[in-house]
Amino acid sequence: MTLQAVLFDMDGTLVDTEGVWWDAVAETASALGHPLTEADVPDVLGRSVDHTTGHLRTVTGTGRTHEHLAAELDARFAELVARGVRPRPGATALLAGLRAEGVVTALVSASPRRVVDLVLDVLGRENFAVSVTADDTARTKPAPDPYLEAARLLGASPARCVAVEDTPTGVASAEAAGCRVLAVPSVVPIPAAPGRTVLSSLEEVGPALLRSLVAGGAAAAGAVEEPARRGEA
């Protein structure tokens, strides 16, 4: 098989926004009397505004409506993103390399459209054929809907697409859609698995590697780079 498209997650994968999202949620949670801890990570990182809103309402017992709290989280996140986000190491070079070789790409995010549009201006809209946000599918990650929609819009088979992700939630979404997965963990560790490759940075990734994941090369067998062990005898 040959590679048809590369489907990129946004937050924490291409840009440093996972920390920004955490800060936005932490501010709101603290105001409701609930300091965030590691126990909250699965319901915050890689999750949509809607999911995290439900989580905060459960753990805080607030009487505020879901709609009002979600709007506050959305607005705060958008405000922090608008102040400036930075591409992750290797992201700009990888996007440029894929574009130079004519590899089709999509942006697939659990963030709302207005946040994605802000980031597209940073990354370059010309680098993506399509973008899919939390506003564009009935269900978002970890459901497969966003990746299935991106593949549909591109006229591609999910099995011939590589999804690039940084969280377990995003990996679950891409794998449920039938994509090969390249995971570059940002906060939470992600183990290697069949059909899943784990690397430490996008700086290690190029078009040839991405093609090999679909073609069934050695890299698709679940290779793991362990940064702490590099250079050891």
N, C-alpha and C positions, 0 to 999 in steps of 0.2 A: 504494500500500500504506500501511497505517497501523501505527504502532508498537504492538506487543503487550507487550513487556517490555524492561526494561533489566537487563543481567546484569553485575554488578560484580565485578571482581577485588578482592582484599582487600589483600594485602601491597604497600605502596608506592603503591597507588591510592587507597584510602580511609583507610588508617592508615599511620603511619610505622613500618613493621616490616621493610622491606627492610634497613635498617641494623642492626636488631636481629638479623635472621637472619644477616647477614654477620658480625656480632660473635660469634655463637654458633659459627658454622663456623670462624671465624678462631682462636678459643680452642682448639678441638679440633684443628684442623690444626697449629697451632703446637706443641701438646703432642706431636704426632706428628713434629715436625721439618720441617714444611712451611709456611712463612709464605705466606699468600695474596697473590697479585698480580693484576693485570688479566687475566692469562691464565686465571685461575680463574673470572672473572665469568660466562661462559656456562654453567658447570656449578654455579653457586651461586644467582645471582639469578633469581627466577622458577621455580626448580626445587623438586621435592619433596624431602623428607628422604631418601627411598629413592635418588633419582638422585644427590644430593650425597654420600651415603654411599658409593656405588659409585665416584664420582670420587675421594674421599679415599683409599679403599683402593687405587686404581690409582696415584695420584701419590705416596703415602707408602710403599707396599709393606708396610703394617702387617699383622701376622698376626691382628689382632683380627677377630672374625667380623662379618659384615654386620649381623646382628641386634643385637649388642651396641653397635656404633658408631652405628647408627641410633637406638637407644634413648637413647644419651647425647646425641646432637644434638637429638633431640626434647625431651628433658627440659630441656636447657639453654635452648633456644628458648622453651619454655613458661614457664620460670622468669623469663626476661628480659621476656617479654610481660606476665606477671602483675604485674610491678613498675609497669606503667603504659604505655599507648600513647596517642598523640594522633592525632586525625583529621587528615587532610591538609587544607590550605586549601581551602575551598569544599565539602568533603565533606558536612558536616552540613547546610548550607543546601540543597545539591542534593537530598539524601535527603528533606528536609522538603518541598521544592517538588514532588518527584515524588509523595510520599504525598498531599499536598494536592490534587493533580490526578488522583489515582486511578490513577497509572501503576504497574503491577506491577513489582516488582524482585526479583532473586535475588542471593545472594552466592556466587561461584564461585571457590574457592581451591585452591591446591596444598598448603596447610598441612593438618596433621592436625586431626581433629574437635575435640580438646580445646583447641587453640589458637584455632580459629575460634570456639568457644563463648565463650572469654574476650573476644575482640574484639566479638562480638555484644552482649555486655553493655555495651561502651563505645559502640558505634554505635546501639544500640537494636534489639532483636529485632523490634519492631513495624514496622521499616522494610523488612523482607524477608519475602516470602511463603515462600521456601524457601532453603536453603543447601546447597551441594554442596562436599565436601571431598576431600582425597586418599584418604580411607578409603571413599569412596562409589562409586568407579568402578574398573574393572579397570586402566585406564591414566589417568594424569593429564597435565597440560600438558607438552609441546606437542601431545599427541594431542587430538582434538576431543571425546573422551568427556565431560569435565566440562560443557562448554557444551551438548552434545546432551542430557545428562541433565537439566540445569536447564530447558531448553526443554520437554523431555518432561514434567517434573513440573508445569510451568506450563500445559501444553496449548497451547504456542505454537509457531509456525514459526520456526526459527532465522533465516530470511531476514527476518523481521519483528521481530527483536530487535537491540538495540545492545549490544555488549559493550564495557565500559570497562576498559582495560588500561594497564599501565605498562612492560611488558617485551616484548622480541621473542618470548620463549617464550610468553607469554600471548597475544600478538597472533596468533602462528601457530596456537595452539589454537582461538581464536575464529573465525579466518578459515577454518580447516579444517572447522569446524562449519557454516559458511555464514552467520555473523553479520556485520552491519555492525560496524565497529570504530571506537571513539573512543579514541585513544592519548594518554595524558598521561605522557610519559616521566619516570621518577624518577631513573635513573642512566644507563642506556644510551640513546643517541639512537635514535629510530625514524623512518624516512622516511615521507612520505605515499605513498599508493598508491591505485589504484582501490578504492572501497569502504571506504577508511580515511581518517579525519580525524585530524590531529595538532594538539593544542593544548598550551599550556605549563602550564595549571592548571585544576582543576575550578571555579575561581572564574569562568571564562569560559563555563561550561556551564549550561544550563537546560533545562526540559522542551521548549521550542519547538525548540531546536537538535537535541535527540535525536530528536524527531519528524521533523525535516527530513532526517535521515540515512537513515531508512527510506523516506520519501516521495520521495526522489530529488532533494531540494533542492540548492542550490549548495554547501552545506557538505559534502555527501557526495562531492563530486568530488575530495577529497583536499586540502583547504585546509590550509595550515600557518601557524601563528602563530610568528613568530620574535622572542622577547622582546628580544633584543639590538638589534633594528632599530626597535622602537617609538619613536615620537616623532621619528624622523629626518626631516629635510626632504627 
